[in-house]
Amino acid sequence: MKPEISIITIGVDDLERAFAFYRALFEISDEQIGAGEDHVAFFFDDKFSFVLFPREQIAQTAGKPESLDGTPGFVLSHRAESPEAVDEILERVLVAGGAVITPGTQSEWGYSAYFEDSEGNVWELMATPTQN
């Protein structure tokens, strides 16, 4: 098996608030969004979808008695084209209702920043030098 991630599902406490945040952040048409009573899905192409699902239902699915609010189980990473693009995305995060954890910082690995979405899920933004 060659591993390939086709869907990322994250738990949220307030589905409507999370939808508003990601709708403002993602550049995606209405035709690429699907919603049900208990979820919202963003369809980016035939191979990748990003889904918002109530945190308590994810906990139940995982066999846990309760969810831990604000404690992300993973970090989502996004590779930006440049340090300027990282900073532009951070500006959009703030406008959409998220919070910057770490502003853009240069390191030996490239330029990166961390933010939280409206539900406390952690994202890394990175712009790495191109490899020749």
ABEGO torsion letter per residue (X at the ends): XBBBBABBBBBBABAAAAAAAAAAABBBBAAABBBBAABBBBBABAABBBBBBBAAAAAAAAGBABBBBGBBABBBBBBBABAAAAAAAAAAAAAAGBBBABBBBBBAAEBBBBBBBAAGBBBBBBBBBBBX
